[in-house]
Amino acid sequence: QVQLVASGGGLVQAGGSLRLSCAASGRTFSRYIMGWFRQAPGKEREFVIAITWSGDRTYYADSVKGRFTISRDNAKNTVYLQMNSLKPEDTAVYYCAATGQSWSPRVQSYDYWGQGTQVTVSS
């Protein structure tokens, strides 16, 4: 069992940066692939970025390549999402998620979810 708590959201101007954190509880955190998803009003939840349990591989949605990076600290049971060059279209609730399966961009593949943190980018 893994419990996830996301934090770090807020209001930022276009071109700015934010760093989200996702703290996990559970002894097997290091065994899970960790991902971030986002959901804008009126839209479906979509994959943003993910990282393997060892941190040796990351996966990105095309819309965030070159702007967002993901990292994890297994000793601290925490995964981070660094968001740079933010755009108004990045505005959404951001969710961290964990899966014990192989990497997938599908929402249905993730077993555990955090509560979400709001990111608002003003133009």
N, CA, C and O atoms as a DFTB+ gen file, in Angstrom:
492 C
 N C O
     1  1       0.849      -1.197       0.000
     2  2       0.000       0.000       0.000
     3  2       0.882       1.243       0.000
     4  3       1.865       1.329       0.736
     5  1       0.511       2.194      -0.835
     6  2       1.252       3.449      -0.929
     7  2       0.250       4.592      -0.820
     8  3      -0.783       4.593      -1.490
     9  1       0.565       5.558       0.024
    10  2      -0.234       6.783       0.114
    11  2       0.603       7.937      -0.399
    12  3       1.787       8.050      -0.079
    13  1      -0.019       8.797      -1.200
    14  2       0.701       9.873      -1.854
    15  2       0.095      11.218      -1.485
    16  3      -1.125      11.379      -1.454
    17  1       0.974      12.187      -1.204
    18  2       0.531      13.541      -0.883
    19  2       1.309      14.511      -1.754
    20  3       2.527      14.638      -1.627
    21  1       0.596      15.192      -2.638
    22  2       1.220      16.148      -3.548
    23  2       1.163      17.546      -2.960
    24  3       0.224      17.902      -2.249
    25  1       2.190      18.336      -3.271
    26  2       2.240      19.714      -2.800
    27  2       3.064      20.548      -3.763
    28  3       3.730      20.022      -4.655
    29  1       3.007      21.877      -3.565
    30  2       3.855      22.769      -4.339
    31  2       3.157      23.554      -5.422
    32  3       3.784      24.378      -6.088
    33  1       1.886      23.319      -5.611
    34  2       1.173      24.066      -6.630
    35  2       1.005      25.523      -6.252
    36  3       1.308      25.927      -5.129
    37  1       0.518      26.308      -7.204
    38  2       0.296      27.715      -6.931
    39  2       0.023      28.486      -8.196
    40  3      -0.241      27.915      -9.254
    41  1       0.092      29.788      -8.068
    42  2      -0.141      30.705      -9.184
    43  2       1.188      31.263      -9.648
    44  3       1.989      31.737      -8.842
    45  1       1.421      31.206     -10.952
    46  2       2.676      31.691     -11.503
    47  2       2.397      32.346     -12.847
    48  3       1.442      31.983     -13.534
    49  1       3.216      33.295     -13.213
    50  2       3.070      33.938     -14.512
    51  2       3.666      33.059     -15.601
    52  3       4.544      32.235     -15.344
    53  1       3.180      33.247     -16.805
    54  2       3.719      32.523     -17.947
    55  2       5.227      32.757     -18.036
    56  3       5.711      33.875     -17.861
    57  1       5.946      31.684     -18.308
    58  2       7.398      31.751     -18.358
    59  2       8.071      31.432     -17.043
    60  3       9.288      31.255     -16.989
    61  1       7.287      31.357     -15.983
    62  2       7.835      31.076     -14.668
    63  2       8.020      29.599     -14.411
    64  3       7.831      28.765     -15.296
    65  1       8.397      29.288     -13.171
    66  2       8.695      27.912     -12.780
    67  2       8.000      27.555     -11.479
    68  3       7.697      28.414     -10.651
    69  1       7.759      26.271     -11.325
    70  2       7.242      25.708     -10.077
    71  2       7.848      24.330      -9.908
    72  3       8.197      23.662     -10.882
    73  1       7.965      23.917      -8.666
    74  2       8.375      22.552      -8.385
    75  2       7.338      21.891      -7.506
    76  3       7.033      22.363      -6.411
    77  1       6.809      20.807      -7.997
    78  2       5.861      20.012      -7.229
    79  2       6.589      18.869      -6.542
    80  3       7.589      18.351      -7.039
    81  1       6.067      18.497      -5.403
    82  2       6.598      17.357      -4.668
    83  2       5.486      16.366      -4.402
    84  3       4.319      16.737      -4.278
    85  1       5.856      15.120      -4.318
    86  2       4.906      14.063      -3.986
    87  2       5.578      13.166      -2.958
    88  3       6.519      12.434      -3.266
    89  1       5.078      13.238      -1.740
    90  2       5.623      12.425      -0.655
    91  2       4.823      11.145      -0.530
    92  3       3.593      11.164      -0.515
    93  1       5.527      10.047      -0.442
    94  2       4.877       8.738      -0.380
    95  2       5.141       8.061       0.950
    96  3       6.215       8.195       1.535
    97  1       4.161       7.347       1.404
    98  2       4.343       6.498       2.576
    99  2       4.285       5.048       2.117
   100  3       3.646       4.740       1.111
   101  1       4.928       4.183       2.827
   102  2       4.950       2.791       2.408
   103  2       6.383       2.348       2.174
   104  3       7.177       3.078       1.580
   105  1       6.704       1.186       2.629
   106  2       8.085       0.723       2.574
   107  2       8.550       0.377       1.179
   108  3       9.753       0.295       0.935
   109  1       7.612       0.171       0.245
   110  2       8.019      -0.291      -1.074
   111  2       7.986       0.816      -2.121
   112  3       7.855       0.540      -3.313
   113  1       8.104       2.056      -1.684
   114  2       8.055       3.185      -2.626
   115  2       9.037       3.003      -3.763
   116  3       8.719       3.302      -4.914
   117  1      10.204       2.526      -3.458
   118  2      11.251       2.428      -4.467
   119  2      10.924       1.412      -5.552
   120  3      11.593       1.378      -6.584
   121  1       9.917       0.592      -5.339
   122  2       9.561      -0.429      -6.321
   123  2       8.565       0.056      -7.350
   124  3       8.264      -0.661      -8.305
   125  1       8.049       1.256      -7.175
   126  2       6.990       1.755      -8.038
   127  2       7.508       2.739      -9.069
   128  3       8.400       3.542      -8.796
   129  1       6.933       2.659     -10.253
   130  2       7.093       3.723     -11.226
   131  2       6.192       4.868     -10.775
   132  3       5.022       4.663     -10.451
   133  1       6.750       6.067     -10.759
   134  2       6.006       7.237     -10.317
   135  2       5.711       8.143     -11.503
   136  3       6.563       8.373     -12.361
   137  1       4.504       8.641     -11.529
   138  2       4.124       9.510     -12.625
   139  2       3.363      10.726     -12.147
   140  3       2.874      10.779     -11.019
   141  1       3.277      11.696     -13.028
   142  2       2.444      12.875     -12.804
   143  2       1.429      12.955     -13.940
   144  3       1.753      12.751     -15.110
   145  1       0.217      13.252     -13.563
   146  2      -0.858      13.491     -14.511
   147  2      -1.438      14.865     -14.218
   148  3      -1.168      15.459     -13.174
   149  1      -2.226      15.352     -15.137
   150  2      -2.912      16.617     -14.886
   151  2      -4.302      16.584     -15.514
   152  3      -4.581      15.855     -16.466
   153  1      -5.151      17.412     -14.927
   154  2      -6.518      17.491     -15.418
   155  2      -6.971      18.941     -15.396
   156  3      -7.066      19.566     -14.340
   157  1      -7.245      19.455     -16.573
   158  2      -7.756      20.811     -16.715
   159  2      -9.284      20.776     -16.678
   160  3      -9.880      19.736     -16.958
   161  1      -9.916      21.876     -16.341
   162  2     -11.379      21.899     -16.269
   163  2     -12.009      21.464     -17.583
   164  3     -11.650      21.951     -18.655
   165  1     -12.948      20.542     -17.480
   166  2     -13.654      20.074     -18.657
   167  2     -12.890      19.101     -19.525
   168  3     -13.370      18.704     -20.587
   169  1     -11.710      18.715     -19.088
   170  2     -10.891      17.799     -19.880
   171  2     -10.604      16.525     -19.104
   172  3     -10.749      16.475     -17.883
   173  1     -10.196      15.501     -19.831
   174  2      -9.830      14.254     -19.193
   175  2      -8.442      14.366     -18.560
   176  3      -7.617      15.190     -18.956
   177  1      -8.222      13.530     -17.589
   178  2      -6.902      13.474     -16.967
   179  2      -5.908      12.944     -17.990
   180  3      -6.187      11.979     -18.701
   181  1      -4.745      13.586     -18.055
   182  2      -3.764      13.199     -19.054
   183  2      -2.388      12.975     -18.445
   184  3      -2.023      13.589     -17.442
   185  1      -1.647      12.096     -19.065
   186  2      -0.286      11.794     -18.639
   187  2       0.622      12.983     -18.908
   188  3       0.505      13.656     -19.933
   189  1       1.530      13.228     -17.969
   190  2       2.509      14.307     -18.124
   191  2       3.926      13.749     -18.196
   192  3       4.668      14.029     -19.138
   193  1       4.291      12.959     -17.191
   194  2       5.695      12.551     -17.062
   195  2       5.769      11.404     -16.076
   196  3       4.926      11.283     -15.187
   197  1       6.793      10.550     -16.236
   198  2       6.961       9.434     -15.307
   199  2       8.432       9.068     -15.195
   200  3       9.249       9.428     -16.043
   201  1       8.748       8.342     -14.127
   202  2      10.124       7.937     -13.880
   203  2      10.124       6.516     -13.346
   204  3       9.253       6.146     -12.558
   205  1      11.095       5.717     -13.769
   206  2      11.190       4.345     -13.289
   207  2      11.653       4.315     -11.845
   208  3      12.089       5.328     -11.298
   209  1      11.556       3.151     -11.239
   210  2      11.878       3.058      -9.820
   211  2      13.335       3.395      -9.547
   212  3      13.656       3.942      -8.492
   213  1      14.218       3.075     -10.483
   214  2      15.640       3.360     -10.286
   215  2      16.012       4.764     -10.721
   216  3      17.104       5.244     -10.414
   217  1      15.111       5.425     -11.435
   218  2      15.408       6.762     -11.933
   219  2      16.213       6.775     -13.211
   220  3      16.651       7.835     -13.659
   221  1      16.418       5.599     -13.814
   222  2      17.283       5.549     -14.989
   223  2      16.552       5.841     -16.289
   224  3      17.170       5.969     -17.346
   225  1      15.243       5.945     -16.203
   226  2      14.483       6.220     -17.414
   227  2      13.298       7.124     -17.067
   228  3      12.638       6.960     -16.041
   229  1      13.059       8.067     -17.950
   230  2      11.919       8.954     -17.769
   231  2      11.096       8.997     -19.052
   232  3      11.598       8.727     -20.143
   233  1       9.841       9.337     -18.897
   234  2       8.910       9.374     -20.014
   235  2       8.169      10.701     -19.959
   236  3       7.765      11.160     -18.890
   237  1       7.997      11.308     -21.121
   238  2       7.414      12.634     -21.177
   239  2       6.276      12.689     -22.194
   240  3       6.326      12.033     -23.235
   241  1       5.281      13.459     -21.887
   242  2       4.311      13.836     -22.913
   243  2       4.979      14.863     -23.821
   244  3       5.799      15.660     -23.365
   245  1       4.633      14.844     -25.085
   246  2       5.251      15.770     -26.029
   247  2       5.076      17.228     -25.618
   248  3       5.939      18.067     -25.874
   249  1       3.972      17.508     -24.994
   250  2       3.653      18.887     -24.642
   251  2       4.567      19.482     -23.578
   252  3       4.598      20.699     -23.398
   253  1       5.312      18.632     -22.870
   254  2       6.154      19.142     -21.786
   255  2       7.637      18.870     -21.994
   256  3       8.464      19.266     -21.172
   257  1       7.973      18.202     -23.080
   258  2       9.391      17.904     -23.340
   259  2      10.198      19.188     -23.419
   260  3       9.794      20.161     -24.055
   261  1      11.352      19.166     -22.756
   262  2      12.225      20.327     -22.756
   263  2      11.860      21.369     -21.715
   264  3      12.605      22.326     -21.507
   265  1      10.720      21.191     -21.058
   266  2      10.292      22.170     -20.052
   267  2      10.135      21.542     -18.669
   268  3      10.440      22.183     -17.664
   269  1       9.669      20.318     -18.609
   270  2       9.424      19.641     -17.333
   271  2      10.456      18.532     -17.135
   272  3      10.863      17.867     -18.087
   273  1      10.862      18.350     -15.906
   274  2      11.716      17.222     -15.559
   275  2      11.192      16.561     -14.297
   276  3      10.570      17.207     -13.454
   277  1      11.449      15.284     -14.179
   278  2      11.017      14.521     -13.022
   279  2      12.233      13.880     -12.383
   280  3      13.169      13.471     -13.070
   281  1      12.211      13.799     -11.079
   282  2      13.283      13.142     -10.351
   283  2      12.684      12.500      -9.108
   284  3      11.553      12.795      -8.723
   285  1      13.443      11.635      -8.499
   286  2      12.960      10.974      -7.288
   287  2      14.109      10.768      -6.324
   288  3      15.267      10.630      -6.719
   289  1      13.761      10.753      -5.064
   290  2      14.706      10.463      -3.997
   291  2      14.089       9.324      -3.192
   292  3      13.229       9.548      -2.341
   293  1      14.528       8.128      -3.465
   294  2      13.941       6.961      -2.802
   295  2      14.218       6.946      -1.302
   296  3      13.444       6.378      -0.532
   297  1      15.308       7.561      -0.891
   298  2      15.619       7.627       0.538
   299  2      14.608       8.505       1.274
   300  3      14.335       8.293       2.456
   301  1      14.060       9.486       0.571
   302  2      13.078      10.393       1.161
   303  2      11.652      10.045       0.744
   304  3      10.707      10.733       1.129
   305  1      11.497       8.994      -0.031
   306  2      10.173       8.601      -0.516
   307  2       9.454       9.771      -1.196
   308  3       8.269      10.011      -0.963
   309  1      10.182      10.476      -2.025
   310  2       9.627      11.674      -2.648
   311  2       9.972      11.727      -4.131
   312  3      11.080      11.383      -4.541
   313  1       9.014      12.159      -4.912
   314  2       9.237      12.410      -6.329
   315  2       8.954      13.878      -6.590
   316  3       8.069      14.470      -5.972
   317  1       9.713      14.462      -7.510
   318  2       9.623      15.885      -7.782
   319  2       9.278      16.122      -9.261
   320  3       9.672      15.359     -10.143
   321  1       8.548      17.176      -9.491
   322  2       8.265      17.615     -10.849
   323  2       8.692      19.074     -10.962
   324  3       8.068      19.967     -10.389
   325  1       9.762      19.294     -11.708
   326  2      10.238      20.646     -11.956
   327  2       9.619      21.140     -13.253
   328  3       9.797      20.533     -14.309
   329  1       8.902      22.230     -13.166
   330  2       8.206      22.775     -14.326
   331  2       8.775      24.144     -14.651
   332  3       8.683      25.069     -13.844
   333  1       9.354      24.272     -15.814
   334  2       9.938      25.533     -16.274
   335  2       9.199      26.021     -17.511
   336  3       8.469      25.269     -18.157
   337  1       9.401      27.280     -17.824
   338  2       8.774      27.887     -19.008
   339  2       7.286      27.574     -19.060
   340  3       6.766      27.151     -20.093
   341  1       6.627      27.779     -17.970
   342  2       5.215      27.429     -17.874
   343  2       4.363      28.276     -18.817
   344  3       4.645      29.447     -19.073
   345  1       3.320      27.639     -19.317
   346  2       2.394      28.268     -20.250
   347  2       0.986      28.246     -19.657
   348  3       0.693      27.405     -18.807
   349  1       0.125      29.139     -20.080
   350  2      -1.257      29.118     -19.575
   351  2      -1.932      27.762     -19.788
   352  3      -2.760      27.351     -18.976
   353  1      -1.590      27.074     -20.858
   354  2      -2.203      25.772     -21.121
   355  2      -1.714      24.676     -20.170
   356  3      -2.237      23.562     -20.200
   357  1      -0.729      24.974     -19.335
   358  2      -0.302      24.037     -18.307
   359  2      -1.200      24.113     -17.065
   360  3      -1.056      23.312     -16.141
   361  1      -2.103      25.057     -17.050
   362  2      -3.006      25.207     -15.917
   363  2      -3.866      23.960     -15.754
   364  3      -4.549      23.534     -16.685
   365  1      -3.821      23.382     -14.556
   366  2      -4.546      22.135     -14.285
   367  2      -4.329      21.739     -12.837
   368  3      -3.500      22.316     -12.133
   369  1      -5.082      20.753     -12.413
   370  2      -4.766      20.071     -11.158
   371  2      -3.778      18.956     -11.497
   372  3      -4.012      18.149     -12.397
   373  1      -2.689      18.930     -10.770
   374  2      -1.642      17.941     -11.022
   375  2      -1.711      16.846      -9.960
   376  3      -1.795      17.114      -8.761
   377  1      -1.674      15.614     -10.439
   378  2      -1.761      14.451      -9.565
   379  2      -0.502      13.600      -9.707
   380  3      -0.026      13.364     -10.818
   381  1       0.027      13.146      -8.589
   382  2       1.069      12.132      -8.668
   383  2       0.417      10.761      -8.518
   384  3      -0.636      10.614      -7.898
   385  1       1.061       9.784      -9.092
   386  2       0.501       8.442      -9.120
   387  2       1.620       7.415      -9.121
   388  3       2.758       7.705      -9.489
   389  1       1.270       6.213      -8.701
   390  2       2.251       5.137      -8.624
   391  2       1.682       3.875      -9.259
   392  3       0.500       3.561      -9.121
   393  1       2.544       3.173      -9.948
   394  2       2.151       1.895     -10.524
   395  2       3.237       0.857     -10.268
   396  3       4.432       1.141     -10.352
   397  1       2.785      -0.347      -9.956
   398  2       3.712      -1.448      -9.777
   399  2       3.899      -2.243     -11.057
   400  3       4.600      -3.254     -11.076
   401  1       3.268      -1.779     -12.121
   402  2       3.373      -2.459     -13.416
   403  2       4.439      -1.776     -14.264
   404  3       5.146      -0.890     -13.783
   405  1       4.552      -2.176     -15.493
   406  2       5.450      -1.506     -16.426
   407  2       4.920      -0.107     -16.705
   408  3       3.743       0.177     -16.483
   409  1       5.792       0.758     -17.190
   410  2       5.348       2.120     -17.459
   411  2       4.209       2.148     -18.457
   412  3       4.169       1.361     -19.402
   413  1       3.291       3.061     -18.235
   414  2       2.179       3.275     -19.133
   415  2       1.693       4.707     -18.974
   416  3       1.747       5.253     -17.872
   417  1       1.218       5.329     -20.055
   418  2       0.619       6.660     -19.936
   419  2      -0.867       6.602     -19.584
   420  3      -1.513       7.644     -19.478
   421  1      -1.410       5.419     -19.405
   422  2      -2.835       5.263     -19.161
   423  2      -3.171       5.462     -17.692
   424  3      -2.517       4.907     -16.809
   425  1      -4.172       6.242     -17.452
   426  2      -4.630       6.489     -16.083
   427  2      -4.953       5.171     -15.387
   428  3      -4.646       4.986     -14.210
   429  1      -5.572       4.264     -16.128
   430  2      -6.027       3.003     -15.545
   431  2      -4.894       2.101     -15.074
   432  3      -5.127       1.161     -14.314
   433  1      -3.679       2.376     -15.515
   434  2      -2.539       1.537     -15.148
   435  2      -1.948       1.883     -13.790
   436  3      -1.101       1.151     -13.279
   437  1      -2.380       2.976     -13.208
   438  2      -1.800       3.433     -11.945
   439  2      -2.679       3.030     -10.774
   440  3      -3.898       3.198     -10.792
   441  1      -2.017       2.492      -9.751
   442  2      -2.728       1.898      -8.629
   443  2      -3.041       2.898      -7.526
   444  3      -4.062       2.782      -6.847
   445  1      -2.170       3.872      -7.348
   446  2      -2.312       4.806      -6.229
   447  2      -2.228       6.238      -6.742
   448  3      -1.489       6.544      -7.677
   449  1      -3.013       7.110      -6.096
   450  2      -3.090       8.499      -6.525
   451  2      -3.017       9.439      -5.336
   452  3      -3.545       9.160      -4.260
   453  1      -2.346      10.562      -5.560
   454  2      -2.372      11.632      -4.583
   455  2      -3.630      12.465      -4.750
   456  3      -4.444      12.206      -5.636
   457  1      -3.786      13.460      -3.898
   458  2      -5.018      14.244      -3.866
   459  2      -5.050      15.361      -4.902
   460  3      -6.105      15.954      -5.127
   461  1      -3.931      15.660      -5.532
   462  2      -3.894      16.718      -6.525
   463  2      -3.489      18.059      -5.946
   464  3      -3.793      18.376      -4.796
   465  1      -2.800      18.840      -6.760
   466  2      -2.404      20.186      -6.367
   467  2      -2.624      21.109      -7.573
   468  3      -2.269      20.769      -8.702
   469  1      -3.212      22.271      -7.315
   470  2      -3.593      23.175      -8.394
   471  2      -2.397      23.989      -8.871
   472  3      -1.660      24.572      -8.075
   473  1      -2.226      24.015     -10.178
   474  2      -1.232      24.873     -10.819
   475  2      -1.981      25.813     -11.759
   476  3      -2.718      25.368     -12.639
   477  1      -1.787      27.106     -11.567
   478  2      -2.437      28.100     -12.404
   479  2      -1.368      29.000     -13.009
   480  3      -0.561      29.595     -12.297
   481  1      -1.378      29.086     -14.327
   482  2      -0.399      29.902     -15.040
   483  2      -1.142      31.056     -15.703
   484  3      -2.006      30.847     -16.555
   485  1      -0.802      32.250     -15.309
   486  2      -1.473      33.431     -15.862
   487  2      -0.695      33.964     -17.057
   488  3       0.530      33.858     -17.120
   489  1      -1.420      34.528     -17.989
   490  2      -0.782      35.050     -19.211
   491  2      -0.387      36.509     -19.056
   492  3       0.160      37.103     -19.985
